[in-house]
Amino acid sequence: MSGQQSKWKFLIIADDTPEFKKVLRLASKRAEKVGGSILMLYIIPPADFQHWTSVRHLMEEEAMEEAKELVDCHLREIKRISGLDAEAIIRKGKPEDVICEVIAEDREIHLLVLGADVEGDPGPLIRSFREVLLNMLHMPVLVVPGNMTDDEIDKFA
């Protein structure tokens, strides 16, 4: 097996939650340490607006622009933390469907890394993982608690 085939690729699901900042740090540090890479996926949920097509398209365009700005910011942060140039994908759709599609398309993904809020509802991706993704994915999933400190993350990575 060549080095390229055995290289660890971490899939992280980008958003603007405090938990994602923990995921981003852990995946960046760990990928740097093991000589791996990061694939960042940003998912735009389906628009629930069906009345006027032109308004729906405008809303989708705005969501895409916001997603690009957020992803670019996260890519710069990954570079700052680890020196790595991460890949990024922006997709529209139902999160669990999109995650499964991306994993099926990219056979180099070794680990899905998710963040969880520890002060109440852990978040929709953790719920979806428990309810849907667990049956569909055949890979390890690392859940990063949102209350981890940077020092704790650095020790773990």
C-alpha positions as CSV (number, residue, x, y, z in Angstrom):
1,M,0.0,0.0,0.0
2,S,1.5,3.4,-1.0
3,G,1.8,6.3,1.4
4,Q,-1.0,8.1,-0.4
5,Q,-3.4,5.2,0.1
6,S,-2.6,4.8,3.8
7,K,-2.8,8.6,4.6
8,W,-5.5,9.4,7.1
9,K,-8.2,11.7,5.9
10,F,-10.5,13.3,8.5
11,L,-14.0,14.4,7.5
12,I,-15.3,17.4,9.5
13,I,-18.7,19.0,9.1
14,A,-18.4,22.7,9.2
15,D,-20.8,25.1,10.8
16,D,-20.6,28.2,13.0
17,T,-21.1,26.6,16.4
18,P,-18.6,26.8,19.3
19,E,-18.3,22.9,19.1
20,F,-17.0,23.1,15.6
21,K,-14.1,25.2,16.7
22,K,-13.1,22.3,18.9
23,V,-13.5,19.8,16.1
24,L,-11.5,22.0,13.8
25,R,-8.6,22.3,16.3
26,L,-8.6,18.5,17.1
27,A,-8.7,17.4,13.5
28,S,-6.1,20.0,12.5
29,K,-3.7,18.9,15.2
30,R,-4.2,15.2,14.7
31,A,-3.9,15.3,10.9
32,E,-0.7,17.3,11.3
33,K,0.7,14.7,13.8
34,V,-0.1,11.6,11.7
35,G,0.7,13.2,8.3
36,G,-3.0,13.1,7.3
37,S,-5.4,15.5,5.6
38,I,-8.7,17.2,6.3
39,L,-11.8,17.3,4.1
40,M,-14.2,20.0,5.4
41,L,-17.9,19.6,4.4
42,Y,-20.4,22.4,4.7
43,I,-24.0,21.4,4.2
44,I,-26.7,23.9,3.2
45,P,-30.0,22.4,4.3
46,P,-32.8,22.2,1.7
47,A,-34.8,25.5,1.4
48,D,-38.2,25.1,2.8
49,F,-39.5,28.0,0.7
50,Q,-41.7,27.0,-2.2
51,H,-43.8,30.0,-3.1
52,W,-41.7,32.0,-5.5
53,T,-38.9,30.4,-7.5
54,S,-37.0,33.6,-7.8
55,V,-37.0,34.3,-4.1
56,R,-35.9,30.7,-3.4
57,H,-33.0,31.0,-5.8
58,L,-32.0,34.3,-4.2
59,M,-32.1,32.7,-0.8
60,E,-30.0,29.7,-2.1
61,E,-27.4,32.1,-3.6
62,E,-27.1,34.0,-0.4
63,A,-26.7,30.8,1.6
64,M,-24.0,29.7,-0.8
65,E,-22.1,33.0,-0.4
66,E,-22.3,32.8,3.4
67,A,-21.1,29.2,3.2
68,K,-18.1,30.2,1.1
69,E,-17.1,32.9,3.4
70,L,-17.4,30.7,6.5
71,V,-15.5,27.8,4.8
72,D,-12.7,30.2,3.7
73,C,-12.4,31.4,7.3
74,H,-12.2,27.8,8.6
75,L,-9.6,26.9,5.9
76,R,-7.4,29.8,7.1
77,E,-7.8,28.6,10.7
78,I,-6.8,25.0,9.8
79,K,-3.7,26.4,8.0
80,R,-2.8,28.6,11.0
81,I,-3.2,25.7,13.5
82,S,-1.5,22.9,11.5
83,G,0.1,24.3,8.3
84,L,-2.2,22.0,6.3
85,D,-4.1,23.0,3.2
86,A,-7.5,21.3,3.7
87,E,-10.0,20.4,1.1
88,A,-13.5,21.9,1.2
89,I,-16.8,20.9,-0.2
90,I,-20.1,22.8,-0.1
91,R,-23.2,20.7,-0.8
92,K,-26.9,21.3,-0.5
93,G,-29.2,18.6,0.9
94,K,-30.3,16.7,4.0
95,P,-27.2,16.4,6.2
96,E,-27.2,12.6,6.8
97,D,-27.7,12.0,3.0
98,V,-24.9,14.4,2.0
99,I,-22.5,12.9,4.6
100,C,-23.1,9.4,3.3
101,E,-22.7,10.6,-0.3
102,V,-19.4,12.3,0.4
103,I,-18.1,9.3,2.2
104,A,-19.2,6.9,-0.6
105,E,-17.5,9.2,-3.2
106,D,-14.2,9.6,-1.3
107,R,-12.9,6.2,-0.2
108,E,-9.8,7.9,1.4
109,I,-11.9,9.2,4.3
110,H,-10.9,7.2,7.5
111,L,-12.7,9.1,10.3
112,L,-15.7,11.3,10.7
113,V,-15.2,13.9,13.4
114,L,-18.2,15.6,15.0
115,G,-18.7,18.1,17.8
116,A,-21.3,17.8,20.5
117,D,-22.8,20.4,22.8
118,V,-22.5,19.1,26.4
119,E,-25.0,21.5,28.0
120,G,-28.3,20.1,26.6
121,D,-29.1,18.9,23.1
122,P,-25.9,17.6,21.6
123,G,-26.9,18.9,18.2
124,P,-28.6,17.6,15.0
125,L,-25.7,15.7,13.6
126,I,-25.1,13.7,16.8
127,R,-28.9,12.9,16.9
128,S,-28.7,12.0,13.2
129,F,-25.7,9.9,13.8
130,R,-27.4,8.0,16.5
131,E,-30.6,7.6,14.6
132,V,-29.5,7.2,11.0
133,L,-25.8,7.4,10.3
134,L,-24.8,4.6,12.6
135,N,-26.6,2.2,10.4
136,M,-25.2,3.6,7.1
137,L,-21.6,4.4,7.9
138,H,-18.9,1.8,8.3
139,M,-16.1,3.8,9.9
140,P,-15.1,5.2,13.2
141,V,-16.7,8.4,14.4
142,L,-15.0,10.7,16.9
143,V,-17.3,13.0,18.9
144,V,-15.5,16.0,20.4
145,P,-17.2,17.4,23.5
146,G,-17.8,21.1,23.2
147,N,-16.4,21.7,26.7
148,M,-12.8,20.5,25.9
149,T,-10.2,23.1,26.4
150,D,-7.5,23.8,23.8
151,D,-4.9,22.3,26.2
152,E,-7.0,19.1,26.5
153,I,-7.4,18.9,22.7
154,D,-3.7,19.4,22.2
155,K,-2.9,16.6,24.6
156,F,-5.3,14.3,22.9
157,A,-4.2,15.1,19.4
